[in-house]
Amino acid sequence: MPLLKKAVLAVGFTAAAIGAASAVTLDPVTRQPLVMSEDGRVHATPIPREEVDYSGRYAPGTIVVDTNEKRLYFVLPNKRAIKYGVGVGRPGFSWAGQKNITRKAEWPDWTPPPQMLKRRPDLPRHMKGGPENPMGARAMYLGTSLYRIHGSNEPETIGQAVSSGCIRMLNDDVVDLYERVKIGTRVVVTR
């Protein structure tokens, strides 16, 4: 039996439940839906982008990141929003506050900051933009901070708290959001 399947079964799911209700069984940690692939592996499905009702207090054109929910909302007119799944800062790296988008880049290069290199000396000192780059297809730079809203070369991390504080998105989703926002867009990150 695959290790992941054993782990899922160990937290209370049965093989029959996973197989029969794979579209509605949730991962007990990330709360993402689980599916079983043809080869018997259990994995989380991507979080779908969707337009939803929005009752928050922020004006249309604002990006609101709910780090507890691991969702990003782009507020639309008429009390609507586009909701995206995101990866957020892991414990010790989460943050809250307000920033503005100060720069946008397509297929950005990545230069890990010194703090990250100190924790992870195995990382490259610089990586050109492209599909293998951790910044993904697009990046939106938040103020003068080291934080970004960016794509990812690890789609399985979306819906989890695993980053060093950046907001990660699926590449398709970050391209969609990138086209909707402009320099100066307000970004509100909540915990």
C-alpha positions in Angstrom: 0.0 0.0 0.0 1.5 3.4 -0.9 2.8 5.5 2.1 0.4 8.4 1.5 -2.6 6.1 1.3 -1.4 4.5 4.6 -1.2 7.9 6.2 -4.7 8.9 5.0 -6.1 5.6 6.2 -4.3 6.1 9.6 -6.2 9.3 10.3 -9.6 7.6 9.9 -10.4 7.2 6.2 -11.1 3.8 4.8 -10.0 2.6 1.4 -13.6 2.2 0.4 -14.5 5.7 1.5 -11.6 7.2 -0.4 -12.4 5.2 -3.5 -16.2 5.7 -3.3 -16.3 9.3 -2.3 -13.0 10.6 -3.6 -14.6 13.8 -4.8 -15.8 14.8 -1.3 -13.2 13.3 1.1 -11.1 16.0 2.6 -7.5 15.9 3.7 -7.6 16.2 7.5 -4.8 18.7 7.6 -5.2 21.0 4.5 -9.0 20.4 4.1 -8.5 20.0 0.4 -10.5 17.4 -1.5 -8.7 14.1 -1.9 -8.9 11.9 -5.0 -7.4 8.5 -5.8 -5.6 8.3 -9.1 -5.6 5.3 -11.4 -2.4 4.0 -9.9 -4.0 4.1 -6.4 -2.2 7.2 -5.1 -4.2 9.6 -3.0 -3.6 13.3 -3.6 -5.2 16.7 -3.1 -7.0 18.3 -6.0 -6.2 21.8 -7.1 -8.4 24.5 -5.6 -10.6 25.8 -8.3 -10.8 29.5 -9.1 -14.4 30.8 -8.8 -16.5 33.9 -8.7 -18.3 34.2 -5.3 -20.5 36.5 -3.3 -18.3 38.9 -1.2 -19.6 40.6 1.9 -16.3 42.0 3.1 -15.6 45.7 3.7 -12.9 46.2 1.0 -13.5 48.2 -2.2 -13.6 46.7 -5.7 -10.1 46.3 -7.1 -8.6 45.3 -3.7 -6.8 42.0 -3.2 -7.6 40.4 0.2 -5.6 37.4 1.3 -7.1 35.4 4.2 -4.1 33.4 5.5 -6.3 31.2 7.8 -8.5 30.2 4.9 -5.6 30.1 2.4 -7.6 32.0 -0.1 -7.1 35.2 -2.0 -10.1 37.4 -3.1 -9.9 39.9 -5.8 -12.9 42.2 -5.0 -15.2 42.9 -7.9 -18.1 45.4 -8.1 -21.6 44.4 -6.9 -20.5 42.5 -3.8 -18.7 39.8 -5.8 -15.1 38.5 -5.8 -12.9 36.1 -7.6 -11.6 33.5 -5.1 -8.3 31.7 -5.6 -6.5 29.1 -3.6 -3.1 30.2 -2.3 -0.1 28.9 -0.3 0.9 31.2 2.6 3.7 31.6 5.1 4.5 28.6 7.3 4.5 29.1 11.1 7.0 31.8 12.0 6.7 33.3 8.5 3.1 34.3 8.3 2.3 38.0 8.4 -0.6 40.4 8.2 -0.8 44.0 7.0 -1.4 46.2 4.0 0.9 46.7 1.0 0.5 47.9 -2.6 1.7 46.3 -5.7 4.8 48.2 -6.7 6.1 46.1 -9.6 4.8 43.3 -11.9 7.0 40.7 -13.8 6.3 37.9 -16.2 8.4 34.8 -15.7 10.5 36.6 -13.1 14.1 35.6 -12.1 14.6 34.5 -8.5 17.4 35.5 -6.2 16.9 34.1 -2.8 17.4 36.8 -0.1 20.3 36.4 2.3 18.0 35.3 5.2 16.7 32.4 3.1 20.2 31.4 2.0 21.3 31.3 5.6 18.5 28.8 6.3 19.0 27.0 3.1 22.6 27.2 1.8 21.7 24.5 -0.8 19.6 26.9 -2.8 20.9 28.5 -6.0 22.2 32.0 -5.7 20.1 33.1 -8.8 17.7 31.4 -11.1 16.4 32.6 -14.5 12.7 32.8 -14.9 10.9 29.7 -16.4 8.8 26.7 -15.5 11.2 25.3 -13.0 11.6 28.7 -11.2 9.9 28.8 -7.8 8.4 32.2 -8.7 6.3 30.7 -11.4 4.7 32.5 -14.4 4.1 35.9 -12.8 5.0 37.9 -9.7 3.5 41.0 -8.1 5.9 42.7 -5.7 4.4 44.0 -2.5 5.8 47.4 -1.4 9.5 47.4 -0.5 9.2 44.1 1.3 10.6 40.8 0.3 7.1 39.4 -0.1 5.4 38.7 -3.5 2.2 37.2 -4.8 3.6 34.8 -7.4 3.1 31.5 -9.2 4.7 28.3 -8.2 6.6 25.3 -9.6 5.0 23.3 -6.7 1.3 23.3 -7.3 0.8 20.7 -4.6 1.6 23.4 -2.0 -1.4 25.5 -2.9 -3.8 25.5 0.1 -1.0 25.0 2.6 1.2 27.1 4.9 4.6 26.4 3.5 6.2 29.5 2.1 8.7 32.0 3.7 5.9 34.6 3.7 5.1 35.0 0.0 1.6 34.2 -1.4 1.9 31.4 -3.9 -0.7 30.7 -6.6 -1.2 28.1 -9.3 0.4 29.5 -12.5 -2.9 29.7 -14.3 -4.4 31.6 -11.4 -1.5 34.0 -11.0 -1.7 34.8 -14.8 -5.4 35.5 -14.4 -4.9 37.8 -11.4 -1.9 39.5 -13.0 -4.0 40.6 -15.9 -6.7 42.1 -13.6 -4.4 44.2 -11.4 -2.2 47.2 -11.9 0.6 48.9 -10.1 -0.7 50.5 -7.0 -3.4 47.9 -6.3 -4.0 47.6 -2.6 -3.3 44.2 -1.0 -4.7 43.4 2.5 -3.3 40.3 4.2 -5.3 39.0 7.2 -4.7 36.3 9.8 
